[in-house]
Amino acid sequence: MRGHEHLIALRQRRLKPPYVIVCCGTDQSRGWKWWSELNDIPEVEIEPGDLIASLDLRWAHGLNLAIVGETEDRVLEFFDAAARVKPAKMYALMNFDDSVLETE
């Protein structure tokens, strides 16, 4: 997982971005690396080798997440794991068929 470090620093200063982009797979734009310098929309990359069940996702608590990914299984695995830390809202946008999964 990459890109969450700056987000944790924001949260420690009691700042809350409008939403966070989570890329489940390789982030070709490398937004996870540059967001803190270029814009105010955080990006987190869940790397292909990451074991999602073992990731510390507490940074996502109370945030709106836009989750994108290359495979349905990976996106849904992150969606389920993130739900346990109680984000405010989640949208899962799956590249393979333009479907959207949304929390209530």
DRENTORKOL-3810 file (N, C-alpha, C; in nm, 4 decimals):
REM DRENTORKOL-3810
@n.u->0.0872; n.v->-0.1173; n.w->0.0000; ca.u->0.0000; ca.v->0.0000; ca.w->0.0000; c.u->0.0910; c.v->0.1224; c.w->0.0000
@n.u->0.0578; n.v->0.2167; n.w->-0.0855; ca.u->0.1368; ca.v->0.3394; ca.w->-0.0952; c.u->0.0436; c.v->0.4600; c.w->-0.1046
@n.u->0.0915; n.v->0.5737; n.w->-0.0537; ca.u->0.0163; ca.v->0.6983; ca.w->-0.0627; c.u->-0.0618; c.v->0.7330; c.w->0.0624
@n.u->-0.0756; n.v->0.6401; n.w->0.1537; ca.u->-0.1554; ca.v->0.6636; ca.w->0.2742; c.u->-0.0807; c.v->0.7431; c.w->0.3810
@n.u->0.0530; n.v->0.7501; n.w->0.3707; ca.u->0.1316; ca.v->0.8167; ca.w->0.4740; c.u->0.0961; c.v->0.9652; c.w->0.4861
@n.u->0.0883; n.v->1.0357; n.w->0.3732; ca.u->0.0515; ca.v->1.1780; ca.w->0.3759; c.u->-0.0931; c.v->1.1957; c.w->0.4225
@n.u->-0.1766; n.v->1.1015; n.w->0.3879; ca.u->-0.3163; ca.v->1.1064; ca.w->0.4308; c.u->-0.3264; c.v->1.0935; c.w->0.5830
@n.u->-0.2476; n.v->1.0056; n.w->0.6408; ca.u->-0.2455; ca.v->0.9914; ca.w->0.7869; c.u->-0.1998; c.v->1.1226; c.w->0.8503
@n.u->-0.0989; n.v->1.1865; n.w->0.7925; ca.u->-0.0510; ca.v->1.3152; ca.w->0.8452; c.u->-0.1616; c.v->1.4206; c.w->0.8401
@n.u->-0.2398; n.v->1.4223; n.w->0.7325; ca.u->-0.3542; ca.v->1.5148; ca.w->0.7229; c.u->-0.4544; c.v->1.4876; c.w->0.8340
@n.u->-0.4865; n.v->1.3607; n.w->0.8538; ca.u->-0.5848; ca.v->1.3231; ca.w->0.9553; c.u->-0.5367; c.v->1.3612; c.w->1.0954
@n.u->-0.4070; n.v->1.3502; n.w->1.1193; ca.u->-0.3527; ca.v->1.3877; ca.w->1.2498; c.u->-0.3661; c.v->1.5383; c.w->1.2744
@n.u->-0.3724; n.v->1.6165; n.w->1.1655; ca.u->-0.3952; ca.v->1.7611; ca.w->1.1780; c.u->-0.5441; c.v->1.7940; c.w->1.1734
@n.u->-0.6271; n.v->1.6920; n.w->1.1850; ca.u->-0.7733; ca.v->1.7038; ca.w->1.1849; c.u->-0.8282; c.v->1.7589; c.w->1.0527
@n.u->-0.7592; n.v->1.7315; n.w->0.9434; ca.u->-0.8061; ca.v->1.7695; ca.w->0.8107; c.u->-0.8694; c.v->1.6477; c.w->0.7452
@n.u->-0.9714; n.v->1.6746; n.w->0.6639; ca.u->-1.0456; ca.v->1.5655; ca.w->0.6021; c.u->-1.0684; c.v->1.6000; c.w->0.4546
@n.u->-1.0067; n.v->1.5250; n.w->0.3634; ca.u->-1.0275; ca.v->1.5517; ca.w->0.2210; c.u->-1.1706; c.v->1.5168; c.w->0.1803
@n.u->-1.2210; n.v->1.5769; n.w->0.0715; ca.u->-1.3577; ca.v->1.5467; ca.w->0.0288; c.u->-1.3777; c.v->1.3995; c.w->-0.0091
@n.u->-1.2738; n.v->1.3378; n.w->-0.0639; ca.u->-1.2767; ca.v->1.1949; ca.w->-0.0945; c.u->-1.1339; c.v->1.1471; c.w->-0.1190
@n.u->-1.1172; n.v->1.0161; n.w->-0.1229; ca.u->-0.9880; ca.v->0.9533; ca.w->-0.1480; c.u->-1.0055; c.v->0.8549; c.w->-0.2626
@n.u->-0.9152; n.v->0.8592; n.w->-0.3590; ca.u->-0.9146; ca.v->0.7615; ca.w->-0.4673; c.u->-0.8266; c.v->0.6447; c.w->-0.4236
@n.u->-0.8822; n.v->0.5238; n.w->-0.4309; ca.u->-0.8067; ca.v->0.4027; ca.w->-0.3966; c.u->-0.7954; c.v->0.3194; c.w->-0.5236
@n.u->-0.6729; n.v->0.2940; n.w->-0.5647; ca.u->-0.6476; ca.v->0.2146; ca.w->-0.6849; c.u->-0.6038; c.v->0.0753; c.w->-0.6431
@n.u->-0.6863; n.v->-0.0249; n.w->-0.6720; ca.u->-0.6534; ca.v->-0.1642; ca.w->-0.6400; c.u->-0.5828; c.v->-0.2251; c.w->-0.7605
@n.u->-0.4539; n.v->-0.2152; n.w->-0.7610; ca.u->-0.3724; ca.v->-0.2598; ca.w->-0.8733; c.u->-0.2671; c.v->-0.1536; c.w->-0.9004
@n.u->-0.1948; n.v->-0.1692; n.w->-1.0072; ca.u->-0.0888; ca.v->-0.0747; ca.w->-1.0393; c.u->-0.1478; c.v->0.0583; c.w->-1.0838
@n.u->-0.1100; n.v->0.1637; n.w->-1.0151; ca.u->-0.1549; ca.v->0.2996; ca.w->-1.0481; c.u->-0.0584; c.v->0.3575; c.w->-1.1504
@n.u->-0.0950; n.v->0.3475; n.w->-1.2776; ca.u->-0.0068; ca.v->0.3918; ca.w->-1.3855; c.u->0.0275; c.v->0.5405; c.w->-1.3768
@n.u->-0.0628; n.v->0.6207; n.w->-1.3222; ca.u->-0.0390; ca.v->0.7654; ca.w->-1.3119; c.u->0.0522; c.v->0.8008; c.w->-1.1949
@n.u->0.0751; n.v->0.7044; n.w->-1.1054; ca.u->0.1543; ca.v->0.7251; ca.w->-0.9844; c.u->0.0993; c.v->0.8402; c.w->-0.8999
@n.u->-0.0331; n.v->0.8561; n.w->-0.9030; ca.u->-0.0984; ca.v->0.9588; ca.w->-0.8243; c.u->-0.0726; c.v->0.9443; c.w->-0.6756
@n.u->-0.0531; n.v->0.8202; n.w->-0.6292; ca.u->-0.0238; ca.v->0.7957; ca.w->-0.4880; c.u->0.1023; c.v->0.8691; c.w->-0.4453
@n.u->0.1961; n.v->0.8906; n.w->-0.5386; ca.u->0.3236; ca.v->0.9544; ca.w->-0.5064; c.u->0.3137; c.v->1.1068; c.w->-0.5086
@n.u->0.2326; n.v->1.1611; n.w->-0.5989; ca.u->0.2340; ca.v->1.3054; ca.w->-0.6264; c.u->0.1176; c.v->1.3841; c.w->-0.5699
@n.u->0.0127; n.v->1.3188; n.w->-0.5212; ca.u->-0.1068; ca.v->1.3946; ca.w->-0.4832; c.u->-0.0790; c.v->1.5000; c.w->-0.3783
@n.u->0.0074; n.v->1.4717; n.w->-0.2830; ca.u->0.0292; ca.v->1.5680; ca.w->-0.1742; c.u->0.0995; c.v->1.6945; c.w->-0.2229
@n.u->0.1638; n.v->1.6876; n.w->-0.3395; ca.u->0.2317; ca.v->1.8043; ca.w->-0.3947; c.u->0.1504; c.v->1.8738; c.w->-0.5031
@n.u->0.0658; n.v->1.8000; n.w->-0.5734; ca.u->-0.0011; ca.v->1.8556; ca.w->-0.6909; c.u->-0.1474; c.v->1.8932; c.w->-0.6710
@n.u->-0.2176; n.v->1.8250; n.w->-0.5821; ca.u->-0.3593; ca.v->1.8566; ca.w->-0.5627; c.u->-0.4044; c.v->1.8126; c.w->-0.4244
@n.u->-0.5292; n.v->1.8345; n.w->-0.3967; ca.u->-0.5796; ca.v->1.8031; ca.w->-0.2625; c.u->-0.6657; c.v->1.6776; c.w->-0.2581
@n.u->-0.6616; n.v->1.5976; n.w->-0.3626; ca.u->-0.7362; ca.v->1.4718; ca.w->-0.3651; c.u->-0.6373; c.v->1.3571; c.w->-0.3441
@n.u->-0.6405; n.v->1.2970; n.w->-0.2260; ca.u->-0.5468; ca.v->1.1889; ca.w->-0.1974; c.u->-0.5711; c.v->1.0659; c.w->-0.2846
@n.u->-0.4618; n.v->0.9980; n.w->-0.3161; ca.u->-0.4688; ca.v->0.8711; ca.w->-0.3873; c.u->-0.3861; c.v->0.7688; c.w->-0.3114
@n.u->-0.4425; n.v->0.6502; n.w->-0.2969; ca.u->-0.3752; ca.v->0.5389; ca.w->-0.2309; c.u->-0.3721; c.v->0.4226; c.w->-0.3284
@n.u->-0.2559; n.v->0.3615; n.w->-0.3414; ca.u->-0.2431; ca.v->0.2455; ca.w->-0.4285; c.u->-0.2340; c.v->0.1190; c.w->-0.3436
@n.u->-0.3205; n.v->0.0246; n.w->-0.3724; ca.u->-0.3118; ca.v->-0.1089; ca.w->-0.3134; c.u->-0.2369; c.v->-0.1923; c.w->-0.4169
@n.u->-0.1123; n.v->-0.2228; n.w->-0.3855; ca.u->-0.0260; ca.v->-0.2891; ca.w->-0.4828; c.u->-0.0706; c.v->-0.4329; c.w->-0.5084
@n.u->-0.0420; n.v->-0.4840; n.w->-0.6287; ca.u->-0.0846; ca.v->-0.6196; ca.w->-0.6628; c.u->-0.0394; c.v->-0.7255; c.w->-0.5633
@n.u->0.0749; n.v->-0.7093; n.w->-0.5001; ca.u->0.1247; ca.v->-0.8086; ca.w->-0.4056; c.u->0.0752; c.v->-0.7908; c.w->-0.2631
@n.u->0.0025; n.v->-0.6838; n.w->-0.2361; ca.u->-0.0479; ca.v->-0.6591; ca.w->-0.1010; c.u->-0.1541; c.v->-0.7610; c.w->-0.0619
@n.u->-0.1453; n.v->-0.8088; n.w->0.0604; ca.u->-0.2504; ca.v->-0.8938; ca.w->0.1167; c.u->-0.3503; c.v->-0.7996; c.w->0.1835
@n.u->-0.4619; n.v->-0.7773; n.w->0.1214; ca.u->-0.5574; ca.v->-0.6771; ca.w->0.1679; c.u->-0.6019; c.v->-0.7034; c.w->0.3110
@n.u->-0.6223; n.v->-0.8272; n.w->0.3465; ca.u->-0.6687; ca.v->-0.8603; ca.w->0.4820; c.u->-0.5686; c.v->-0.8183; c.w->0.5894
@n.u->-0.4408; n.v->-0.8018; n.w->0.5520; ca.u->-0.3392; ca.v->-0.7662; ca.w->0.6513; c.u->-0.3092; c.v->-0.6157; c.w->0.6560
@n.u->-0.3718; n.v->-0.5364; n.w->0.5698; ca.u->-0.3435; ca.v->-0.3927; ca.w->0.5650; c.u->-0.4134; c.v->-0.3177; c.w->0.6778
@n.u->-0.3467; n.v->-0.2176; n.w->0.7305; ca.u->-0.4049; ca.v->-0.1294; ca.w->0.8319; c.u->-0.4791; c.v->-0.0173; c.w->0.7589
@n.u->-0.6089; n.v->-0.0262; n.w->0.7569; ca.u->-0.6917; ca.v->0.0690; ca.w->0.6810; c.u->-0.7587; c.v->0.1733; c.w->0.7694
@n.u->-0.7099; n.v->0.1912; n.w->0.8900; ca.u->-0.7727; ca.v->0.2885; ca.w->0.9807; c.u->-0.7756; c.v->0.4291; c.w->0.9236
@n.u->-0.6845; n.v->0.4610; n.w->0.8322; ca.u->-0.6844; ca.v->0.5931; ca.w->0.7698; c.u->-0.8157; c.v->0.6207; c.w->0.6956
@n.u->-0.8884; n.v->0.5162; n.w->0.6581; ca.u->-1.0113; ca.v->0.5309; ca.w->0.5793; c.u->-1.1349; c.v->0.5613; c.w->0.6639
@n.u->-1.1226; n.v->0.5513; n.w->0.7955; ca.u->-1.2383; ca.v->0.5729; ca.w->0.8831; c.u->-1.2982; c.v->0.7130; c.w->0.8605
@n.u->-1.4277; n.v->0.7165; n.w->0.8336; ca.u->-1.4992; ca.v->0.8433; ca.w->0.8186; c.u->-1.4773; c.v->0.9154; c.w->0.6873
@n.u->-1.4053; n.v->0.8558; n.w->0.5937; ca.u->-1.3780; ca.v->0.9205; ca.w->0.4650; c.u->-1.4651; c.v->0.8632; c.w->0.3541
@n.u->-1.4807; n.v->0.9408; n.w->0.2486; ca.u->-1.5462; ca.v->0.8947; ca.w->0.1270; c.u->-1.4399; c.v->0.8328; c.w->0.0374
@n.u->-1.4634; n.v->0.7093; n.w->-0.0059; ca.u->-1.3659; ca.v->0.6380; ca.w->-0.0878; c.u->-1.4210; c.v->0.6101; c.w->-0.2264
@n.u->-1.3420; n.v->0.6419; n.w->-0.3275; ca.u->-1.3708; ca.v->0.6030; ca.w->-0.4655; c.u->-1.2694; c.v->0.4946; c.w->-0.5000
@n.u->-1.3164; n.v->0.3717; n.w->-0.5104; ca.u->-1.2288; ca.v->0.2561; ca.w->-0.5278; c.u->-1.2340; c.v->0.2120; c.w->-0.6736
@n.u->-1.1174; n.v->0.2060; n.w->-0.7370; ca.u->-1.1078; ca.v->0.1595; ca.w->-0.8755; c.u->-1.0113; c.v->0.0430; c.w->-0.8806
@n.u->-1.0257; n.v->-0.0404; n.w->-0.9812; ca.u->-0.9351; ca.v->-0.1532; ca.w->-0.9909; c.u->-0.9473; c.v->-0.2277; c.w->-1.1212
@n.u->-0.8523; n.v->-0.3162; n.w->-1.1402; ca.u->-0.8436; ca.v->-0.3919; ca.w->-1.2639; c.u->-0.9288; c.v->-0.5175; c.w->-1.2630
@n.u->-0.9539; n.v->-0.5731; n.w->-1.1430; ca.u->-1.0340; ca.v->-0.6956; ca.w->-1.1359; c.u->-1.1444; c.v->-0.6801; c.w->-1.0314
@n.u->-1.2542; n.v->-0.7427; n.w->-1.0594; ca.u->-1.3679; ca.v->-0.7375; ca.w->-0.9677; c.u->-1.3321; c.v->-0.7972; c.w->-0.8319
@n.u->-1.2627; n.v->-0.9089; n.w->-0.8300; ca.u->-1.2280; ca.v->-0.9749; ca.w->-0.7035; c.u->-1.1464; c.v->-0.8838; c.w->-0.6129
@n.u->-1.0487; n.v->-0.8163; n.w->-0.6699; ca.u->-0.9601; ca.v->-0.7296; ca.w->-0.5916; c.u->-1.0369; c.v->-0.6089; c.w->-0.5373
@n.u->-1.1190; n.v->-0.5480; n.w->-0.6202; ca.u->-1.1986; ca.v->-0.4330; ca.w->-0.5769; c.u->-1.2950; c.v->-0.4736; c.w->-0.4661
@n.u->-1.3630; n.v->-0.5850; n.w->-0.4829; ca.u->-1.4581; ca.v->-0.6302; ca.w->-0.3815; c.u->-1.3888; c.v->-0.6711; c.w->-0.2521
@n.u->-1.2697; n.v->-0.7287; n.w->-0.2631; ca.u->-1.1946; ca.v->-0.7642; ca.w->-0.1426; c.u->-1.1593; c.v->-0.6376; c.w->-0.0636
@n.u->-1.1142; n.v->-0.5327; n.w->-0.1337; ca.u->-1.0832; ca.v->-0.4074; ca.w->-0.0643; c.u->-1.2106; c.v->-0.3442; c.w->-0.0086
@n.u->-1.3183; n.v->-0.3449; n.w->-0.0855; ca.u->-1.4461; ca.v->-0.2889; ca.w->-0.0423; c.u->-1.4891; c.v->-0.3521; c.w->0.0903
@n.u->-1.4819; n.v->-0.4836; n.w->0.0985; ca.u->-1.5214; ca.v->-0.5544; ca.w->0.2211; c.u->-1.4279; c.v->-0.5225; c.w->0.3374
@n.u->-1.2972; n.v->-0.5181; n.w->0.3111; ca.u->-1.2002; ca.v->-0.4884; ca.w->0.4175; c.u->-1.2175; c.v->-0.3456; c.w->0.4683
@n.u->-1.2372; n.v->-0.2517; n.w->0.3778; ca.u->-1.2529; ca.v->-0.1115; ca.w->0.4168; c.u->-1.3819; c.v->-0.0907; c.w->0.4957
@n.u->-1.4851; n.v->-0.1662; n.w->0.4645; ca.u->-1.6128; ca.v->-0.1524; ca.w->0.5360; c.u->-1.5956; c.v->-0.1747; c.w->0.6858
@n.u->-1.4998; n.v->-0.2560; n.w->0.7244; ca.u->-1.4768; ca.v->-0.2856; ca.w->0.8663; c.u->-1.4245; c.v->-0.1649; c.w->0.9450
@n.u->-1.3641; n.v->-0.0661; n.w->0.8768; ca.u->-1.3141; ca.v->0.0525; ca.w->0.9482; c.u->-1.4118; c.v->0.1704; c.w->0.9384
@n.u->-1.5273; n.v->0.1448; n.w->0.8804; ca.u->-1.6379; ca.v->0.2408; ca.w->0.8760; c.u->-1.6061; c.v->0.3721; c.w->0.8035
@n.u->-1.5792; n.v->0.3650; n.w->0.6731; ca.u->-1.5683; ca.v->0.4890; ca.w->0.5965; c.u->-1.7058; c.v->0.5556; c.w->0.5884
@n.u->-1.7089; n.v->0.6838; n.w->0.5575; ca.u->-1.8370; ca.v->0.7535; ca.w->0.5465; c.u->-1.9190; c.v->0.6976; c.w->0.4306
@n.u->-1.8539; n.v->0.6792; n.w->0.3157; ca.u->-1.9213; ca.v->0.6325; ca.w->0.1944; c.u->-1.8165; c.v->0.5665; c.w->0.1060
@n.u->-1.8580; n.v->0.4647; n.w->0.0324; ca.u->-1.7669; ca.v->0.4006; ca.w->-0.0632; c.u->-1.8372; c.v->0.3809; c.w->-0.1962
@n.u->-1.7622; n.v->0.4074; n.w->-0.3011; ca.u->-1.8057; ca.v->0.3797; ca.w->-0.4374; c.u->-1.6986; c.v->0.2916; c.w->-0.4995
@n.u->-1.7356; n.v->0.1767; n.w->-0.5498; ca.u->-1.6411; ca.v->0.0884; ca.w->-0.6178; c.u->-1.6705; c.v->0.0945; c.w->-0.7667
@n.u->-1.5754; n.v->0.1439; n.w->-0.8418; ca.u->-1.5887; ca.v->0.1596; ca.w->-0.9862; c.u->-1.5016; c.v->0.0535; c.w->-1.0518
@n.u->-1.5650; n.v->-0.0412; n.w->-1.1170; ca.u->-1.4903; ca.v->-0.1529; ca.w->-1.1710; c.u->-1.4697; c.v->-0.1356; c.w->-1.3202
@n.u->-1.3439; n.v->-0.1314; n.w->-1.3617; ca.u->-1.3046; ca.v->-0.0981; ca.w->-1.4982; c.u->-1.3562; c.v->-0.1939; c.w->-1.6037
@n.u->-1.3850; n.v->-0.3156; n.w->-1.5642; ca.u->-1.4145; ca.v->-0.4186; ca.w->-1.6627; c.u->-1.5563; c.v->-0.4117; c.w->-1.7193
@n.u->-1.6513; n.v->-0.3531; n.w->-1.6487; ca.u->-1.7873; ca.v->-0.3508; ca.w->-1.7040; c.u->-1.8655; c.v->-0.2250; c.w->-1.6691
@n.u->-1.7994; n.v->-0.1224; n.w->-1.6224; ca.u->-1.8615; ca.v->0.0070; ca.w->-1.5886; c.u->-1.9666; c.v->-0.0026; c.w->-1.4787
@n.u->-1.9637; n.v->-0.1092; n.w->-1.3979; ca.u->-2.0596; ca.v->-0.1181; ca.w->-1.2886; c.u->-2.0084; c.v->-0.0406; c.w->-1.1678
@n.u->-2.1018; n.v->-0.0008; n.w->-1.0818; ca.u->-2.0688; ca.v->0.0765; ca.w->-0.9626; c.u->-2.1327; c.v->0.0087; c.w->-0.8427
@n.u->-2.0548; n.v->-0.0115; n.w->-0.7393; ca.u->-2.1051; ca.v->-0.0638; ca.w->-0.6112; c.u->-2.0975; c.v->0.0507; c.w->-0.5127
@n.u->-2.2045; n.v->0.0751; n.w->-0.4413; ca.u->-2.2120; ca.v->0.1909; ca.w->-0.3529; c.u->-2.2669; c.v->0.1494; c.w->-0.2169
@n.u->-2.2124; n.v->0.2091; n.w->-0.1101; ca.u->-2.2666; ca.v->0.1827; ca.w->0.0214; c.u->-2.3839; c.v->0.2766; c.w->0.0449
@n.u->-2.4692; n.v->0.2390; n.w->0.1372; ca.u->-2.5855; ca.v->0.3213; ca.w->0.1709; c.u->-2.5439; c.v->0.4411; c.w->0.2515
END
